[in-house]
Amino acid sequence: MERAAAIAGLGMTELGKVYGRTPAEFALEAVSRAAADAGLALGDIDGLLVNPGVGNDIDLRLQSTLQMRDLRLLSTLQGFGSSAGQMVQYAALAIGAGMADVVACVYADAPLKQGAGAGSAYSGAGRALRGLDALPAAAGLKSAPARYAVAARRHMEKYGTTSEQLGAIAVAARQWAAMNPLAQMRDPITLEDHQNSRLIADPLRLLDCCLVSNGAIAVIVTGAERAAGLAQPPVHVWGWGQAHPGYANHRGSDFGLVSGAARSGPDALKMAGVGLDEIDIREIYDCFTYTTLITLEDYGFCAKGEGGEFAASGALAPGGSHPTNTGGGELSSYYMWGMTPLSEAVIQARGQAGERQVAKHDLVMVSGNGGVLDFHSTLILSPHPKTR
């Protein structure tokens, strides 16, 4: 009989401009904290899934760093920003099949270097490009902001989305971050601040772009029955989905107009046995304000092309009808790839978010986005065991 899975532990290091530590050192601390949070010893863990971040500086040898013995499950997983959701999915599958009992999933990276600008961390500098792979760079598409700018501009041209509407997403994220003691950016911003922030890649401004952070986050996934007897309230995994569009670089592509959320979202809801209208909180991967907008559209929280108006209405902000990125997201809190939305989802589902806690938190939807809209994962989490 398959066993249901739950997240039983959450471990977070100091996040942000934290220098002088390696990704392996961050990972060791995060996994140790996650195990302690669950009331488990490292020796209780028999599965380890590792996401090495952009630096690819940790791998299977993390087992030795953690001094783990006789693991039944060990793998690295690289789905970029969709990795956290994927790791939880594979951990749940392994637990359901009896392949492992307690699985640690960890992301660790240290792309920020002292004395270097944050933008250099994801610039792709030093990466050799040959043949057709070099054409986007030759056209000026040399960075994630530039490529996402093309996607955002396409959405604007087709649907009339405005920079001010993207700005509303940034302002809402900062309002949530102001209530999060872990957030890197807590000072209030206005729409005027957004419009006055410098252009990074037209139409994306500085306040449309996520932070860059050093650190690590880990979660412990185990069977729901075991989780119920551990130290923290369990966060049950009700459903999941993945979608990897494989966009072609030609005029007829849906790039910029439709993301993998359009498929992974419905798949996750179907598995969970719930409707979109039952979701209480949305933790959306927000590497850029535009990413929040298209993900919410593709999940179905508003009609296609109406994401800008939806954001401008105040729906996403504290007190709004659709609480979204309640810790400040990657735009204002911390950038730990897919672990950013996942960690906040766990905190909210547990009811441990303090001032920013959303009163109704029975179902939380979590998205992960990797590459430039290339890879997508979705989770449906709940503080309640799945009975449907």
Disulfide bonds with the S-S distance in Angstrom:
none
